[in-house]
Amino acid sequence: MQATLYFVHDPMCSWCYAFRPVWSQIQQQLPAGIRVHYVLGGLAPDSDQPMLSETRAYIQGQWREIIERVPGTLFNFAFWESCQPRRSTYPACRAVLLARQHGRDAEIAMIHAIQDAYYRQARNPSDDSTLCELAQQVGLDADAFARALNAETTREALLEEIRFARSIGGNSFPSLFLQHHGAIRSIPHHYTDAAAVLRSIEAGLAG
């Protein structure tokens, strides 16, 4: 029986970004017969309100903690001066959903483009204009993307995916869950040790 590994994430979650190198290693070394399924967890709903100063300080503190805990992770702190931060990640999540319609490669390309724009290039993926630029960058039809980004069907598709994420226990990001023999179990993740995660997956398959 095929097993499914669910990866619950948000493209604007800094810890998901920090997990990116190890997650890549994990996928390259997964046991045969495991299907990987990306699930958008939805960190923060749509908002036009500027981010509160306390939230700005908290997120910058998270960035600094990541730099200490996950060596080699790069952040461009100019974002906090050159952009108007908003606590709004649903637009970026919808962008990933639209990219997914064009296949797994396009989905991952959009995730990485959003992360690189936000964390390395000091661009704001909470802005539709940034997301439309990224859509064109990864090879999507920019006009079609712009029309679909805030369409009701796209919004509902994201909310449905978030409901699924919560139903399997995906309340924090990143999270991994293994579905095997009808059961779903949480897989502990490590930001610097792919082998430890793979051992947990193999134990889940044996269980």
C-alpha positions as CSV (number, residue, x, y, z in Angstrom):
1,M,0.0,0.0,0.0
2,Q,1.3,3.4,-1.0
3,A,2.0,5.8,1.9
4,T,1.5,9.6,1.7
5,L,3.8,12.2,3.4
6,Y,1.9,15.4,4.0
7,F,4.0,18.6,4.2
8,V,2.0,21.3,5.8
9,H,3.5,24.7,5.2
10,D,3.0,28.4,4.4
11,P,5.2,30.1,1.7
12,M,5.6,33.1,4.0
13,C,6.5,31.1,7.1
14,S,10.1,31.8,8.0
15,W,10.6,28.4,9.7
16,C,9.4,26.7,6.5
17,Y,12.0,28.7,4.6
18,A,14.6,27.6,7.1
19,F,13.5,24.0,6.6
20,R,13.9,24.2,2.8
21,P,17.4,22.7,2.5
22,V,16.7,19.7,4.8
23,W,13.3,19.2,3.2
24,S,15.0,18.9,-0.2
25,Q,17.4,16.3,1.2
26,I,14.5,14.3,2.8
27,Q,12.6,14.2,-0.5
28,Q,15.6,12.9,-2.4
29,Q,16.1,10.1,0.1
30,L,12.6,9.0,0.8
31,P,11.9,5.2,0.7
32,A,10.2,4.0,-2.4
33,G,6.4,4.1,-2.5
34,I,5.9,7.3,-0.6
35,R,3.9,10.1,-2.3
36,V,4.6,13.6,-1.1
37,H,1.7,16.0,-0.9
38,Y,2.1,19.7,-0.1
39,V,-0.7,21.2,2.0
40,L,-1.1,24.9,2.6
41,G,-1.7,25.7,6.2
42,G,-2.6,29.4,6.0
43,L,-0.7,31.4,8.5
44,A,-2.5,34.7,8.4
45,P,-5.8,35.8,6.6
46,D,-6.0,38.6,4.1
47,S,-5.4,42.0,5.7
48,D,-4.8,45.6,4.4
49,Q,-3.7,46.7,7.9
50,P,0.0,47.6,8.5
51,M,1.6,45.1,10.8
52,L,1.6,46.0,14.5
53,S,5.0,47.1,15.9
54,E,4.9,44.2,18.3
55,T,4.4,41.7,15.5
56,R,7.2,43.3,13.5
57,A,9.5,42.9,16.4
58,Y,8.4,39.3,17.0
59,I,9.0,38.2,13.4
60,Q,12.4,39.9,13.2
61,G,13.3,38.1,16.4
62,Q,12.3,34.8,14.8
63,W,14.6,35.6,11.8
64,R,17.5,36.1,14.2
65,E,16.7,32.9,16.1
66,I,16.7,31.0,12.8
67,I,20.0,32.4,11.8
68,E,21.5,31.0,15.1
69,R,19.7,27.7,14.9
70,V,19.9,26.9,11.2
71,P,23.3,28.1,10.0
72,G,23.4,29.3,6.4
73,T,19.9,30.7,6.3
74,L,19.8,34.1,4.7
75,F,17.5,37.0,5.6
76,N,17.5,40.5,4.1
77,F,16.4,42.8,7.0
78,A,16.0,45.7,4.5
79,F,12.5,44.3,4.1
80,W,11.4,46.0,7.3
81,E,12.4,49.4,6.0
82,S,11.7,49.2,2.3
83,C,8.2,47.5,2.5
84,Q,5.0,48.0,4.4
85,P,4.6,44.7,6.2
86,R,1.1,43.2,6.7
87,R,0.2,40.1,8.6
88,S,-1.3,38.5,5.5
89,T,-0.1,35.3,3.9
90,Y,-3.3,34.0,2.3
91,P,-2.6,35.8,-1.0
92,A,0.8,34.0,-1.2
93,C,-1.0,30.7,-0.4
94,R,-3.5,31.3,-3.2
95,A,-0.6,32.0,-5.6
96,V,0.8,28.6,-4.7
97,L,-2.5,26.9,-5.3
98,L,-2.8,28.5,-8.8
99,A,0.8,27.4,-9.6
100,R,-0.1,23.9,-8.6
101,Q,-2.6,23.7,-11.4
102,H,0.4,23.7,-13.7
103,G,2.1,20.7,-12.0
104,R,4.4,20.0,-9.1
105,D,7.4,21.8,-10.6
106,A,5.4,25.0,-11.0
107,E,4.1,24.7,-7.4
108,I,7.6,24.4,-6.0
109,A,9.0,27.1,-8.2
110,M,6.3,29.5,-6.9
111,I,7.0,28.5,-3.2
112,H,10.7,29.2,-3.7
113,A,10.1,32.4,-5.7
114,I,7.9,33.8,-2.8
115,Q,10.5,32.8,-0.2
116,D,13.3,34.3,-2.2
117,A,11.4,37.5,-2.8
118,Y,10.4,37.9,0.8
119,Y,13.5,36.8,2.7
120,R,16.3,37.6,0.2
121,Q,15.1,40.4,-2.1
122,A,13.1,42.5,0.5
123,R,9.9,42.3,-1.7
124,N,6.5,41.9,-0.2
125,P,4.5,38.8,-1.1
126,S,1.5,40.1,0.7
127,D,1.1,42.5,-2.2
128,D,-0.8,41.2,-5.3
129,S,1.6,43.1,-7.5
130,T,4.6,41.2,-6.2
131,L,2.8,37.8,-6.6
132,C,1.8,38.7,-10.2
133,E,5.5,39.5,-11.0
134,L,6.5,36.2,-9.5
135,A,3.9,34.3,-11.5
136,Q,5.4,35.7,-14.7
137,Q,8.9,34.9,-13.4
138,V,8.0,31.2,-13.0
139,G,6.4,31.0,-16.4
140,L,2.7,31.4,-15.6
141,D,0.3,33.5,-17.7
142,A,0.4,36.8,-15.7
143,D,-3.0,38.0,-16.8
144,A,-4.8,34.8,-16.1
145,F,-3.0,34.6,-12.7
146,A,-4.1,38.1,-11.8
147,R,-7.7,37.3,-12.6
148,A,-7.7,34.1,-10.6
149,L,-5.7,35.2,-7.5
150,N,-8.6,36.7,-5.6
151,A,-11.5,34.9,-7.4
152,E,-14.0,33.3,-5.1
153,T,-13.2,29.8,-6.3
154,T,-9.5,30.3,-5.4
155,R,-10.4,31.7,-2.0
156,E,-12.7,28.7,-1.2
157,A,-10.1,26.2,-2.5
158,L,-7.6,27.6,0.0
159,L,-10.0,27.6,2.9
160,E,-10.8,23.9,2.1
161,E,-7.1,23.1,2.1
162,I,-6.6,24.9,5.4
163,R,-9.5,22.9,6.8
164,F,-7.8,19.7,5.7
165,A,-4.5,20.8,7.2
166,R,-6.2,21.3,10.6
167,S,-8.0,18.0,10.3
168,I,-4.8,16.1,10.3
169,G,-3.2,18.2,13.0
170,G,-1.4,20.8,10.9
171,N,-1.6,23.7,13.3
172,S,2.0,24.8,13.1
173,F,4.4,25.1,10.2
174,P,6.3,23.3,8.9
175,S,4.6,20.0,9.9
176,L,5.0,16.5,8.5
177,F,2.4,13.7,8.7
178,L,2.6,10.2,7.4
179,Q,-0.5,8.4,6.2
180,H,0.0,4.6,6.1
181,H,-2.4,1.7,6.6
182,G,-5.3,4.1,7.2
183,A,-3.6,6.0,10.1
184,I,-2.0,9.4,10.1
185,R,0.9,10.1,12.5
186,S,3.0,13.2,13.1
187,I,6.6,13.0,12.0
188,P,9.0,15.1,14.0
189,H,11.0,17.5,11.9
190,H,14.6,18.8,12.3
191,Y,16.0,21.8,10.7
192,T,19.6,20.5,10.3
193,D,19.2,16.7,10.3
194,A,17.5,15.0,7.4
195,A,18.6,11.6,8.6
196,A,16.7,11.9,11.8
197,V,13.5,12.8,9.9
198,L,14.0,9.8,7.5
199,R,14.4,7.5,10.5
200,S,11.1,8.6,11.9
201,I,9.4,8.1,8.5
202,E,10.9,4.6,8.3
203,A,9.7,3.8,11.8
204,G,6.2,5.0,10.8
205,L,6.2,2.7,7.8
206,A,7.2,-0.2,10.0
207,G,4.6,0.6,12.6
